[in-house]
Amino acid sequence: MIGTSELKAANRRLNERERAEAKARLASYPMQVQVEATNRCNLVCGTCARNYYPKALNRIGDLNPRDYPELETLFAHAERVLLGGYGEPLMGKHVKAILRLAAKHQCFIEIINNGTFLSEEWYALSAELPVGRYLFSVDGASDKTMMQRRGVPLTQILTHVARLREVAPEVESTFNVTLSRHNIDEIPELVRIAAEHGVRAVFVAHQKLYIRAQGGDSALEEPERLRTAFDKAWTAARESGVDLHLPPTEGVHECMQPLEMMMIRRDGAAFACCSAMFGGGTHRIELGRLGEGDVLDLWNAPAAINARRRILGLPHGPGPCETCAFRIFTPEAMRRFLDGDEASKAALSG
């Protein structure tokens, strides 16, 4: 019987061969799986879609254990499992069971968290499983900015980082930054703070806009200021050794998610990308639901095949990728939810 590591390696080789042969229908399983264990959250961050999407279509809940058999199939082939979505993962009723399932299949485990639910129990569990990386949601280089944007002081995050280094030194701590025009100038200082506190990497992504009041909030609206801040951030990263990941400031940059990543929403709905997983949204690659059939058939749903054909340069039909702000870096793309999207209309109408 093939072992866990051999199965993952074989799956990667197959995926690479299928890409080289421009195959849109894949026999390989997704190499990454993102799981929204819950959409519960204790914070009200202005950057988050949960504040604007239709509440009736996004009822609070947790991923049901009935979906675990399909999760296990996915985890057996996947190299990485990311817990995160439109909620605080550590609030999930079954999150520990999901983590243990990922650990059983030797997946590299990553957890996005807001820095309010980590505890001594979680520190110990992180070492036991082990968790590979915590991505702390950090949108400012001061307590003041963090309280404005997240409702959590930066010092609280840094306390967790320090304690994790003591209890589980092999677990990486990273900053996950949502970038808007309001915190452009703080990115270089965030890199320096990361270096001072043993944070290995800083990941920055552009804020998506959901209501018209946010219309001018994209950092892309101020290109010169953005380039200056990014230049300073790169200098700080080179000097400190922090692994810095900055988003593009213009142009179109291809997204590979339909070829390698499946996202599971807390209600069991599956997608071939991480865009707009909330109910009522339209800018996403929908696959179906766990439990509706074979996982590989789900992975090869028509929407996913169409998206892969576009990536591979094959004839394809229209789809959400054409306007997606995860591959198109313009102010207009960042505002894609403001026009023609039922979720935005519902939010705007109250």
N, C-alpha and C positions, 0 to 999 in steps of 0.2 A: 504494500500500500504506500502510495507516494506521501512523503512527509510534508509538513506545513510550509517550510521554507522552499522546498523543491516545487511545490504546487504554485507558490507565488512567483518564483523565478520562471517557471514554464509559462505562466500566464503573461508575464511581461514580455517574454520572447515572442509569444504568439501575437501579442498586441503590436509589437514593433514590426513584425513581419506583415501583419495586416495593413498597417499604415504604409509601409513601403510598397505594398501591392495595391494601394488605394482602394481598400475594401471598406464599404460603408456599412455592410452588415457584418457584425463582429462575432467571432466564436470565442474571443477572449472576454473575460469579465472586467468590470471597472476596477482599476488599480487603486482608486480612492473612493471612499464612501463618506459622505457627510450625513450626520444623523441629527435631526431636531428632536431630542429626547422629550422636550416640552416646549410650549410657547408661553409658559408662566414667566413673569418677570416682576421684580420688586422695584424697578426703576422706570422713570419716564424720560428717556433720553430723546432730545429733539431731533437727533439724526436718524432715529429708527422708524421703519415703516409701520411698526405695530401701532404707532400713535395716529396713523392716517388711514389704514386699511379698514374695510367694512367689518365691524365687530361681529355682525350676524354670520358672516362667512368664515370667521376665524375664531371659533369658540375655544376657550381655554381647555387644554387637555394634555395628555401624555401619550407617547407611543405605546401601543398595546402589546403585551407579551405574546399575543397570538401571531405577531409579525416576526418573532424571533427566528423561526426556521429559515425564512428567507434572508434575514440578516446574517444568520450563520453561514449560509451559502456565499453571500457577498464577502463576509469577513475572511472566509477561508482562502479567497483569491486575492483580496485587497492587501496592499502594502501599508496604507495609511487609513486611519479612521479619525474623522474630525467631528467632535460634538459641538454643535452650535447651530443657531438659526434665529428665529424671532422670539427668543426667550433666554433666560439664564439657565444653562444646562444643569447646574448643580441643584436646581430646584426640582428637577424631574423625579417623579415617584419611583421610576425604575432605572434611573441612570446608572446606579452601581451594577446592576445586572447586565446592562448593555456594555459597560466598561469591562466587566469580567469576561464577557463573550468575546470582545475584541482582544483582550489579553490572552485568552485561551488559544486564539489563532495567530498570536505573535504579531499583531498589527502595531505599527507605530501610532500611539494614541495622542491626539491633540485636543485640548479643551479650551474653547473661548469662554471667558468668564468676566464678570464685572467687578470682582474684588470684594464682594460683600458676603459670600457664603463659604469661602475657604475657612477651614478650622483645623485643629490638631488631628481630628479624625481623618480629614481629607489629606493632610500632609502625609500621614502614615499610609493611607491607602494609595497615595500617589507613588510611594516608594515600593509598596508591595506588588502592584499590578505588573509592570510599572507604567506610569504615564510618561510619555516622551516629552511633551511640551504643553505649557500653559500660555495661552495668548490673552494677556490682560488688555481689556478695552481702555486705552489711555488716549485722551484727545487734547491734553494740555500739559504744559511744563510747570504748572503751579497748582496749588490747591484751589485758588480762585477760579481759574479756567476750568478745571475739572469739575468743580461744584456747579458751574454754569452749564457745562455741556453734558455731564454725566450724573451729577448729584452725589459723587464720591470723591473725597479728597485724594490727591496724588499720594500723600504720605501713607494713607491706608494701603494703597497698592504696594508701595515700596516695603511696607512692613511684612506683607505676605511674601514678597520676593525674597526678603532676607530670611524669613523662617523656612521657606522651601529649600533654600540653599543649605540650611543647617540640617533639616530632617531628611531631605531627598536631594542631595547635591547633583545627582545624575539627571534630574528633571530640568529641562530648559525653561527659562522664563523669557517671554518676549512681549513687546508692546504691539498692539493692534490698533492702528490709528485711523480714524475717519477724518478725512481732510476737507475743510471748507475754507472760505475766505476769512473766517473768524480765527483760525488757528495756524495760518500759513507760517507766520513768523516764529512760531514756537517749535517747529520741526527740528532745527539745528540743536536747540537746547535739549529737546527730548532725547536726541542721540547722545549728547554728553551725559545726561542723567542716566540713561541706560548703561553707559560704560561705567559710571561710578558705582552702580548697584549690581553689577554682574548680569545685566540683562543682555542676552546674546544677540538678539536681532530686533529690528524695528520694521514692521510691515505697515505701509501707508496705502490707503485706498481712497478714491474720490467719493465724497458724499453724494448720494442720489437724492433727487428732489421730488417731493410727493405732493406738495400743495403750492399754490401760486405765491403765497407769502414767502416761500423759500426761493423764489425764482432767480434771484441774483446771488445766492449763497455759494455757488460752485467756485472753487479755487481757480478754475479755468477762466473765470471772468477777469482775472488779474494776472495775465501771463508773465509780465516782467517781474512783478513781485514774487510770483511763484518760482520762476527760474532762479532769482537771487537766493531765495530761501533754500531751494534744492541744492544749489552750488555750495552753500555754507554747510548744509547737512552732509553732503558727500565728503567735504573736507573734514568735518568732525568724525565721520565714520572711518575714514582712512587713518586718521590720527589715533583713534581709540580702538580700532579693530572690531567695532560693532558691524554686524551683517545688516546692511540697510537695503530695503526693498521699496523703491519709490515708483509710483505709477507714471505712465507717460503724461506728457503735457500737451500732446497734440497727435493727430493722425489716427490711423486704424492699425490695431495690433491684434493679430489673430488669437482667439481663445480656443484652447484644446480640450475644454471640459467635456464636450460630447463624445470625445474619443476615450476618455479615461476616468470620468467621475460621475457617480450617481448620488443624488441628494434624496434623502428620505424625510418627508415632513412628518410631524407628530401624529397625523391622522393616517399614516401609511401611504400617502400619495408619493409617487416617485417622479424625479425629474433628471434630465441629463445636463443640468447646469444649476448654478446657485442663484440665478436671477429671479426675483419676484416669486418666491415660493408661497407667498400668502394667498389665501383664497380670494378670488375676484380679480386678481392680476392677469395680464395677458402676455407679458414679455418674458416668456419662459418656454422651455422644451419639456412638454408634458409626456410622461410615459404610461401612466396608469397607476394602479395600486398594488402593493404587496398582497399576495394571496390570491390574485386574479389569474395566476398561471405561472408557468416556468419563469424564473428570474431572468434567464438569458433571453427569452422571448420579450419580456418587459424591457430589457436593455436595448432591444432592437425594434422598439416601437417606431411607427412611420415618422414621427417628428424627429427622432434621434437620427434615423437614417438620412433624412433630408438635410439635417444640420451637418452631418459628417460629409455628405456629398459636396456641400458648399465649401467646407474646409479643404477637402481633397481636390477641389477644382473640377468636380464632375457636374453635369447638368442637375439642377435642383429647382424646387419650387420656392415660393416665398416663405419666410419664417421670421421668428422674433430676433434672430441674430443680426438682421439688416439694420436694426435701430438700437442694438444693445450697447449700453454704456460701459460694459466690461470689455468691449473691444473697440469702441469708437470714442475718442477722447476730444469732445467738443462741448461747449456749454449747452448746445441744443440736445445732444445725446443725454447729458446729465438731467435734462428736464423732460425726458421721454415719458414720464408718468403723468405729466400735466395735461396732455391732450389725448383724447380717444381711449382712455383706460377707465373701465368701470369702477375700479377701486378708487381712483382719484376723484371721479365724479361723485361717488358716494361720500367720500371724505369731505369734499367741498360743500356738499348739500347738507352736511351735518348728520 
